[in-house]
Amino acid sequence: MPRTRPVPSSISPARNGWIGVSDDDDRVGRRRRLARASLAISVLLGAVGGGYFWLAGDLVMAAVVATLLPLAGYWEYTRKLHDIRENARSSAE
């Protein structure tokens, strides 16, 4: 008798929207991707800004910009994820 393997989630019909997936699941995924993209943009801007000030010779400002922008982006990312979880929890009830 052949063994059956579980279907990977990447090709699962439920993950592709064929059955059992509501619009809320898609909305949550979209909001998580947006939060992750905004974090990536913050990190990228921190690196670019830090590099700019480092090349300009202002090492203190380079360190401040390269530290604060990614930290602020991470704080915003965690806040958005918390909001997404709370909204999903309240809509499930």
Backbone hydrogen bonds, N-H to C=O, Kabsch-Sander energy under -0.5 kcal/mol:
donor,donor_aa,acceptor,acceptor_aa,energy
11,I,8,P,-1.5
12,S,8,P,-0.7
16,N,12,S,-1.5
17,G,14,A,-0.8
18,W,13,P,-2.3
19,I,13,P,-0.6
22,S,20,G,-0.6
26,D,22,S,-1.2
27,R,23,D,-2.3
28,V,24,D,-2.4
29,G,25,D,-2.2
30,R,26,D,-2.3
31,R,27,R,-2.3
32,R,28,V,-2.3
33,R,29,G,-2.3
34,L,30,R,-2.1
35,A,31,R,-2.2
36,R,32,R,-2.5
37,A,33,R,-2.4
38,S,34,L,-2.2
39,L,35,A,-1.8
40,A,36,R,-2.2
41,I,37,A,-2.2
42,S,38,S,-2.0
43,V,39,L,-2.3
44,L,40,A,-2.5
45,L,41,I,-2.8
46,G,42,S,-2.2
47,A,43,V,-2.2
48,V,44,L,-2.6
49,G,45,L,-3.0
50,G,46,G,-2.5
51,G,47,A,-2.4
52,Y,48,V,-2.3
53,F,49,G,-2.3
54,W,50,G,-2.2
55,L,51,G,-2.6
56,A,52,Y,-1.8
57,G,53,F,-0.5
57,G,54,W,-0.8
58,D,53,F,-2.1
59,L,57,G,-1.1
62,A,58,D,-2.0
63,A,59,L,-2.2
64,V,60,V,-2.3
65,V,61,M,-2.8
66,A,62,A,-2.6
67,T,63,A,-1.1
68,L,64,V,-3.1
69,L,65,V,-1.7
71,L,67,T,-1.7
72,A,68,L,-2.8
73,G,69,L,-2.2
74,Y,70,P,-2.5
75,W,71,L,-2.3
76,E,72,A,-2.3
77,Y,73,G,-2.3
78,T,74,Y,-2.5
79,R,75,W,-2.1
80,K,76,E,-2.5
81,L,77,Y,-2.5
82,H,78,T,-2.2
83,D,79,R,-2.3
84,I,80,K,-2.5
85,R,81,L,-2.5
86,E,82,H,-2.5
87,N,83,D,-2.5
88,A,84,I,-2.5
89,R,85,R,-2.5
90,S,86,E,-2.6
91,S,87,N,-2.1
92,A,88,A,-1.4
93,E,89,R,-0.9
